[in-house]
Amino acid sequence: MEGYFGTVGYQFEGMHRHLPRTVPSGLGRWRAGRARVLLGAARGLGLLLAGLFYRLDQEWKYTRTGYPKNFMIIAGKPR
């Protein structure tokens, strides 16, 4: 149902959603500023890459290697 590129896109989307949006107040002004920039850039990059990998998965269902998710099996009772 989904190839490896869809799985990679899912991981990037999770990175976008779950990285912290705030930094602890005890980091100090300089470190907190760097952390905010880094986290904001990582969230934005995660969202961009998620979309690109989802699109690639729609065009090319690569399942030979990696960790594809959402497998489906169709079974039937022997007659």
C-alpha positions as MATLAB code, in Angstrom:
seq = 'MEGYFGTVGYQFEGMHRHLPRTVPSGLGRWRAGRARVLLGAARGLGLLLAGLFYRLDQEWKYTRTGYPKNFMIIAGKPR';
ca = [
       0.000    0.000    0.000;
       2.856    2.370    0.716;
       6.455    2.239   -0.416;
       9.648    3.183    1.344;
       9.461    6.813    0.197;
       6.046    7.158    1.850;
       7.564    5.862    5.071;
      10.373    8.436    4.848;
       7.790   11.165    4.222;
       5.856   10.005    7.286;
       9.014   10.294    9.426;
       9.709   13.830    8.171;
       6.105   14.808    8.863;
       6.477   13.467   12.400;
       9.640   15.529   12.822;
       7.736   18.627   11.728;
       4.873   17.936   14.139;
       6.807   16.820   17.217;
       9.927   18.983   17.439;
       9.544   21.467   20.316;
       8.208   24.885   19.413;
       9.637   26.590   22.493;
      13.016   26.399   24.192;
      13.689   26.327   27.939;
      14.290   29.709   29.541;
      17.467   28.495   31.250;
      19.470   28.161   28.032;
      20.628   31.740   27.974;
      19.893   34.308   25.310;
      22.493   33.212   22.720;
      21.828   29.457   22.987;
      18.052   29.940   23.044;
      18.241   32.040   19.872;
      20.306   29.415   18.073;
      17.962   26.652   19.261;
      14.897   28.562   17.996;
      16.457   29.065   14.568;
      17.604   25.451   14.322;
      14.264   24.002   15.430;
      12.280   26.316   13.144;
      14.464   25.440   10.160;
      14.234   21.713   10.926;
      10.431   21.874   11.206;
      10.168   23.740    7.895;
      12.584   21.395    6.157;
      10.709   18.400    7.575;
       7.426   19.632    6.127;
       8.988   20.331    2.733;
      10.747   16.956    2.556;
       7.613   15.113    3.725;
       5.670   16.534    0.790;
       8.411   15.696   -1.691;
       8.772   12.116   -0.460;
       4.975   11.598   -0.426;
       4.826   12.763   -4.042;
       7.740   10.520   -5.012;
       5.968    7.585   -3.344;
       2.866    8.233   -5.459;
       4.955    8.118   -8.619;
       7.250    5.224   -7.647;
       6.222    2.585   -5.080;
       9.711    1.457   -4.108;
       9.408   -1.675   -1.928;
      12.554   -3.721   -2.640;
      14.526   -2.417    0.362;
      13.970   -0.209    3.374;
      11.045   -0.328    5.765;
       7.772    0.146    3.908;
       4.725    0.283    6.170;
       1.043   -0.483    5.693;
       1.272   -3.876    4.062;
      -1.929   -5.663    3.097;
      -2.531   -9.342    2.598;
      -5.467  -10.919    0.842;
      -6.221  -14.420    2.031;
      -8.948  -16.846    1.237;
     -10.254  -20.058    2.726;
      -9.336  -23.099    0.616;
     -12.311  -24.782   -1.022;
];
